Amino acid sequence: MLLILGDEHKQHLEYLCSVSLDVVQEFCRLSVEFLMKGTNAKIYNSAAQKLGVEAIIIQKAIEGLMHLFLESSKLLLIESDFQDSVKAAGFSDELQSELLRCYLENQADIRRIQLDISMGLSHYRDLEWRLDVKLASRSLRHQVEPVVTMKLHVKDSGKEETRLLQTDPVNLVHMTRTLEEALQELNSAHCRRICRNF
């Protein structure tokens, strides 16, 4: 899978073609550091003074690298896919190899950062269920009231929680159909495109 860079993103990364490899290495280091700790405007200003350009150009270049690394990590690009993506952007071989080196060295850290900032949803661990049927009572001799009781075990932020759910079979069938429709919708091209971008 290739990462397709937008025109604006390519413009932000264009500055990297006009500087030495040492500067590119420093920009890569700063972009990974900013992903972990947040940005720092003073560093943009000092780098701009050293290189004799405006601070906004440095900021856009570093943010462009941050975006490149984040998107590549999000798509779990392998080495060859990352190289092809960067090559399609029109970078020199030397610059491509440096970007690849930085991406591969920091891929695990970037992925960990993405997992840390993602929404903390509960994860399924186990499900126990029981079907209870009430056949009669003192006042009604011939009644059938089935009830499905479920004990759902989920893991949320390292803690295991148990949730008890109780429903009748009609509602359970309705929930099952709704969830199956949602799963089918996830396989649509539109939904895959949206998931790829988030």
C-alpha positions as CSV (number, residue, x, y, z in Angstrom):
1,M,0.0,0.0,0.0
2,L,1.3,3.4,-0.9
3,L,1.0,6.6,1.1
4,I,-0.2,9.3,-1.3
5,L,1.1,12.7,-0.3
6,G,-1.1,15.7,-1.0
7,D,0.2,18.8,-2.9
8,E,0.3,20.9,0.3
9,H,2.2,18.2,2.1
10,K,4.7,17.9,-0.7
11,Q,5.2,21.7,-0.6
12,H,6.0,21.5,3.1
13,L,8.6,18.8,2.5
14,E,10.1,20.5,-0.5
15,Y,12.5,22.5,1.7
16,L,14.2,19.3,2.7
17,C,15.6,18.9,-0.8
18,S,17.5,22.2,-0.5
19,V,19.3,21.5,2.7
20,S,22.2,19.2,3.6
21,L,21.7,15.7,4.9
22,D,22.8,16.8,8.4
23,V,20.0,19.2,8.6
24,V,17.5,16.6,7.4
25,Q,18.8,14.2,10.1
26,E,18.2,16.9,12.7
27,F,14.7,17.7,11.3
28,C,13.9,14.0,11.5
29,R,15.1,13.8,15.1
30,L,13.1,16.9,16.0
31,S,9.9,15.6,14.3
32,V,10.1,12.4,16.4
33,E,10.9,14.3,19.5
34,F,7.9,16.7,18.9
35,L,5.6,13.8,18.4
36,M,6.6,12.5,21.8
37,K,6.8,15.7,23.8
38,G,5.0,18.4,21.8
39,T,6.2,21.2,19.6
40,N,8.5,24.1,20.7
41,A,8.4,27.4,18.9
42,K,11.8,28.4,20.2
43,I,13.4,25.6,18.3
44,Y,11.7,26.7,15.1
45,N,13.1,30.2,15.6
46,S,16.6,29.2,16.4
47,A,16.8,26.8,13.4
48,A,15.4,29.5,11.1
49,Q,18.1,31.9,12.3
50,K,20.9,29.3,11.7
51,L,19.6,28.5,8.2
52,G,18.6,32.0,7.3
53,V,15.0,31.3,6.4
54,E,11.7,32.2,8.0
55,A,10.5,30.2,11.0
56,I,7.3,29.2,9.3
57,I,9.2,27.3,6.6
58,I,11.0,25.3,9.3
59,Q,7.8,24.7,11.1
60,K,6.0,23.4,8.0
61,A,8.9,21.2,7.1
62,I,9.1,19.6,10.5
63,E,5.3,19.2,10.7
64,G,5.4,17.7,7.3
65,L,7.8,15.1,8.5
66,M,5.7,14.5,11.6
67,H,2.7,13.9,9.3
68,L,4.6,11.6,7.0
69,F,5.8,9.5,9.9
70,L,2.4,9.4,11.6
71,E,0.5,8.4,8.4
72,S,3.1,5.8,7.5
73,S,2.9,4.3,10.9
74,K,-0.9,4.4,10.9
75,L,-1.0,2.4,7.7
76,L,1.8,0.1,9.0
77,L,3.8,0.7,5.9
78,I,6.6,-1.8,5.4
79,E,10.1,-0.7,4.2
80,S,9.4,-1.1,0.5
81,D,6.0,0.7,0.6
82,F,7.5,3.6,2.5
83,Q,10.4,3.9,0.0
84,D,7.9,3.9,-2.9
85,S,5.8,6.5,-1.2
86,V,8.7,8.8,-0.6
87,K,10.1,8.1,-4.1
88,A,6.8,9.1,-5.6
89,A,7.1,12.5,-3.9
90,G,10.3,13.1,-5.9
91,F,13.0,13.1,-3.2
92,S,16.6,12.2,-4.0
93,D,18.0,8.7,-3.2
94,E,20.1,10.1,-0.3
95,L,17.1,11.8,1.2
96,Q,14.9,8.8,0.7
97,S,17.3,6.5,2.6
98,E,17.6,9.0,5.5
99,L,13.8,9.3,5.8
100,L,13.5,5.5,5.7
101,R,16.2,5.1,8.3
102,C,14.5,7.5,10.7
103,Y,11.1,5.9,10.0
104,L,12.3,2.4,10.7
105,E,14.2,3.4,13.9
106,N,11.2,5.2,15.4
107,Q,8.3,3.2,14.0
108,A,7.6,1.3,17.2
109,D,7.7,4.6,19.3
110,I,5.4,6.4,16.8
111,R,3.0,3.5,16.9
112,R,3.0,3.5,20.7
113,I,2.2,7.2,20.7
114,Q,-0.7,6.7,18.4
115,L,-2.1,3.9,20.6
116,D,-1.7,6.2,23.7
117,I,-3.6,9.0,22.1
118,S,-6.3,6.8,20.6
119,M,-9.7,6.5,22.2
120,G,-9.7,4.2,25.2
121,L,-12.5,1.7,24.4
122,S,-13.2,-1.4,26.3
123,H,-11.9,-4.6,24.8
124,Y,-13.8,-7.9,24.7
125,R,-12.3,-10.7,26.9
126,D,-15.1,-13.3,27.5
127,L,-18.8,-13.9,27.4
128,E,-20.9,-16.2,29.5
129,W,-24.5,-16.7,28.7
130,R,-27.6,-18.5,30.1
131,L,-31.1,-19.0,28.7
132,D,-33.8,-18.9,31.4
133,V,-37.4,-19.9,30.5
134,K,-40.3,-19.1,32.8
135,L,-42.9,-21.8,32.0
136,A,-45.6,-21.0,34.5
137,S,-46.5,-19.0,37.6
138,R,-49.2,-19.3,40.2
139,S,-51.6,-17.1,38.3
140,L,-50.7,-18.1,34.7
141,R,-50.3,-21.8,34.2
142,H,-49.2,-21.8,30.5
143,Q,-46.8,-19.0,29.7
144,V,-43.4,-19.0,28.1
145,E,-41.1,-16.1,28.9
146,P,-37.5,-16.8,27.7
147,V,-34.8,-14.5,29.0
148,V,-31.1,-14.5,27.8
149,T,-28.7,-13.5,30.6
150,M,-25.2,-12.6,29.5
151,K,-22.1,-11.8,31.6
152,L,-19.7,-9.8,29.5
153,H,-16.1,-9.6,30.6
154,V,-14.2,-6.5,29.2
155,K,-10.8,-5.1,29.7
156,D,-10.6,-1.3,30.1
157,S,-7.3,0.5,30.7
158,G,-5.8,-2.7,32.2
159,K,-8.7,-3.3,34.5
160,E,-11.1,-6.2,33.9
161,E,-14.7,-5.3,34.3
162,T,-17.8,-7.5,34.3
163,R,-21.1,-6.3,32.9
164,L,-24.4,-8.1,33.2
165,L,-26.9,-7.9,30.4
166,Q,-30.4,-9.3,30.2
167,T,-32.7,-9.4,27.2
168,D,-35.4,-11.4,25.5
169,P,-34.6,-13.4,22.3
170,V,-36.5,-11.0,20.0
171,N,-34.3,-8.1,21.1
172,L,-31.2,-10.3,20.9
173,V,-31.9,-11.2,17.3
174,H,-32.5,-7.6,16.5
175,M,-29.2,-6.6,18.1
176,T,-27.4,-9.4,16.2
177,R,-28.8,-8.2,12.9
178,T,-27.9,-4.6,13.6
179,L,-24.3,-5.6,14.5
180,E,-24.0,-7.8,11.4
181,E,-25.2,-4.9,9.2
182,A,-22.6,-2.6,10.9
183,L,-19.9,-5.2,10.1
184,Q,-21.0,-5.4,6.5
185,E,-20.9,-1.6,6.3
186,L,-17.3,-1.7,7.6
187,N,-16.3,-3.7,4.5
188,S,-17.7,-1.0,2.1
189,A,-15.2,1.0,0.0
190,H,-16.4,4.3,1.6
191,C,-15.9,3.1,5.1
192,R,-12.5,1.6,4.3
193,R,-11.4,4.9,2.9
194,I,-12.5,6.7,6.1
195,C,-10.8,4.2,8.4
196,R,-7.6,4.5,6.4
197,N,-7.5,8.2,7.1
198,F,-8.2,7.9,10.9
